[in-house]
Amino acid sequence: MAASDISEEAFNLRVGYLKPETVEIARVELRETEEVKAEAILKLRELLKATPELHYKDDDAFLTVFLRACHFYPEGALEKMKTTATFRKEYASLVHGLLVDQVKEKFIKGSVINVLKNCDQKGRRMLIVNCGKLWDPSEISSDEMFRMLYMVHIAAQLEEETQVRGVVCIMDFDGLAMKQVKALSPSFSKRLLTFIQEAMPLRMKEVHFVKQPFIFNMVWSLFKPFVKEKLNKRMHFHGSDMKSLQKFLDPSILPANYKGSLPAIDYGGQEWFPALEKQSQYVSEWSELGPAQW
């Protein structure tokens, strides 16, 4: 990957443009053309207006986020809006009124949530969730971890490249111990998987589990009942076999932490937070959306 690509992607949200090759991906994978898009936006706006229990913005850019997540089928996008609103209402204590400043301290100090500063070989953002020794649940609770994840997904929606190409998640369980296992409770597992599968208007393309020790089986037994077929097909378990991971993610775009050719990760929330902070107003607006009645 060229250095200019990395500097464009690193610690920066790519707002307001689509690369020509991304436009073609959108056409092939999402049925997106100017005509289809215009018609779908009009239809979704009508459907939303006729659904008083929902409260969302209805400008073109906002509606396009949900439409891209649903291949430009307006009825499907409305359904995604409904399930997102239902989720937000159920977990209002965590996501209603969520502001960037509320996660700042934990996001900067902790190394739990990170985003690789370069995209993968398919131009997709790569999110790292450190669930092992880098996560101290006594310092950052599972609720706080979720709030940070939620914040990142709101910001990611602003990237049209990400709307089209989707995201990849690496769940790193290096050094997993009982204190982390206890924090990854059944209620947390259900909430996280409901969010990913029903209430996230982004395309989750792949989830990679790496460096998971034997004790991980206890965690997986909690997660597994909530995993639907579509997501299950996108989950891959690699353990310490980085060659297995590299069948999906090219070594040229991976850091040394995963036996890639890029330098080891030496950055985290502190480097990424300014990109979130620039979008404080968008996050603030989003925090009030979803259900018409909270």
Disulfide bonds with the S-S distance in Angstrom:
none
